[in-house]
Amino acid sequence: MNVTQNVKPRDLADWPACRFLALFFWSGVSLITFGPVLLLAVLSVAWMQPLTPVISLARVTVLQVGLIAAVVTPLYFGPGIRRLARSARFALLGPLAGAMALAVFLCHGHHM
């Protein structure tokens, strides 16, 4: 008896390199987003300075996270990207999130 199975073809976007690219891009996004706030908070506490400058950077961080979530979430579930493997989706959307985080930081950092 010859039974054929429904086997999904190997998804080319599920390469191990996609996992490393996604990790690289999203760690950069987290560094750009949360790094300045944490660094300024640690330095302010270490030098016993008031934490008032941290509040303005915290507002920028909240704006970055909100903007990234508002733009990347619909794209993640979009019909064209939804067909890719999960690691490929994160690797594809990581540079976009990094560019948005850097743009928000530079635009608001200029006005502080």
N, C-alpha and C positions, 0 to 999 in steps of 0.2 A: 504494500500500500504506500503510495507516494503522497505525502501530505505536505502541502506548501504552507509556510507560515508567513504571516504578515510581519515582516521585519522592516523597521524604519531604517532608511539609509543613514549612514553616519553623518551627523551634522558637521559640516566643515567649519562652522563658526565655534564649535566647542573644543577648540584646540587648547592645550595647556598654556600656550602663550597668552590667550585671552584672559586667563585668571591673573597672570602676573601683570599684564597691562592694566586691568581693572584695579588691582591692588595699588599699583604705582600711581595711577591718575587720582583715585579717590583718597589716597593718603596725602597727596599734594593738595587736594581740595580741603581736607581737614586741617592741614597745616596752615594754609592761607586763611581759613575761616576762624579757627580757634587759637592759632598760635599767638597772634598779637595780644589778644585779651589775656591769655594765660601768662605770657611773658611780662606784660605790664603789671598784672596783679602780683606776680611773684616778686618783681623788683620793688613795687610799692610797699609790700609787706616787709621785705628784707631791709629796706631803707627807712621804714617807719614813716612813710608818706601817706597823705590821704588818698583814698581810692576814687576820687572824683573823676580823674581821666579815664578810669576803667569803664565808667558808666557810658561814656560816648562810644567807646570801642565795643561795648556790649550791645549797644543799639545797632551798630554796623553789623555785628555778628548775627543778630536776630534778623536783620534785613537780608543778609546773605543767605541764611538757611531758608527763610521764607521764599525768597525769589528762586532759589535752586529747586526747592520742592514744588513750587507752582509751575515751573517750566519743565523740569525733568520728569515728573510723574506722568503727565499726559503723554509725553513722548515715549516713556517706558512701556506704556500699555497701548501705544498706537499700533495699527494693523501691520505696518511694514516691519517694525522693530520687534513686535511680539513674536514673530516667527523665528527669530534668532535664539540661540541658546542664552541662558541667563548670564553667563560670564561674558559673552560677546556683547550683550546689551549694556552691561555695566562698563565694559571697556570702550564702547562706542559713545556712551553718554558722559564718561568721565572728563574728557577734554572740554566739553561744553560747560559742564558744571565748574570746572577750574577757571575757564575764561570768565564766566559770570561772577564767580567769587572774587577774582582779581579785579575785574572792572568795578564792582561795587566798592571794594576796599580802596582802590585808587581814587575813585570819584568822591567818596565820602571822607577819605583821609586828607584830601586836598582842602576840604572845608572845615576841618577840625581846628 
